[in-house]
Amino acid sequence: MAEDWTPVRIPFLRPPSRLPAPLPKEREFLQSPVVLREDVSHHRVVAVSEHFIVKHGRGVEEDRGSNFTFP
């Protein structure tokens, strides 16, 4: 139910031991060939390995992570 949802605090941090893999380095997502979305406002959403999806680009703010849910 929607009223049970509580947004995560930003920045969302999880100990490395609880991640499925090491976080990708900047060069990895900048060079990712798996582009899920790219738009005229210079935002890109890319897949980095089988574990991570990264949104990056001009004007992308850290608080955009609050749009996602985490298990």
C-alpha positions in Angstrom: 0.0 0.0 0.0 1.3 3.5 -0.9 0.8 4.8 2.7 3.3 2.2 3.9 6.1 3.5 1.7 8.7 5.7 3.3 11.3 7.3 1.1 14.9 6.4 1.7 17.2 9.0 3.1 19.7 10.5 0.7 22.4 9.7 0.2 21.4 6.1 0.4 24.3 4.1 1.7 24.8 0.4 2.2 27.9 -1.3 3.4 30.0 -2.8 0.6 29.5 -6.2 2.1 25.7 -5.9 1.4 26.1 -4.9 -2.3 25.9 -7.5 -5.0 29.2 -6.2 -6.5 31.6 -3.3 -6.1 30.1 0.0 -7.2 31.0 0.9 -10.8 33.7 3.5 -11.4 32.9 6.6 -13.4 34.7 5.5 -16.5 32.6 2.3 -16.5 29.2 4.1 -16.7 30.5 6.8 -19.0 31.7 4.1 -21.4 28.8 1.7 -21.0 27.5 0.4 -24.4 24.1 -0.5 -22.8 22.1 2.7 -23.0 18.6 2.4 -21.7 17.7 6.0 -22.2 19.3 9.1 -23.6 17.5 12.4 -24.1 18.0 15.9 -25.4 18.6 17.3 -21.9 21.9 15.3 -21.8 20.7 12.6 -19.4 21.7 9.0 -19.9 20.5 5.9 -18.1 22.9 3.0 -18.6 23.3 -0.5 -17.4 26.7 -1.3 -15.8 27.1 -5.0 -15.4 24.2 -7.1 -14.4 23.9 -5.4 -11.0 23.7 -1.6 -11.6 21.7 1.0 -13.5 23.2 4.5 -13.5 21.5 7.8 -14.4 24.1 10.5 -15.1 24.4 13.8 -17.0 24.1 17.5 -16.8 21.9 18.5 -13.9 21.2 15.1 -12.5 20.9 15.5 -8.8 21.7 13.0 -6.1 18.1 13.1 -4.7 16.8 11.3 -7.9 17.6 8.1 -6.0 14.5 8.7 -3.9 12.5 7.6 -7.0 13.8 4.1 -6.6 12.9 1.4 -4.1 15.5 -0.8 -2.5 15.0 -4.3 -1.1 
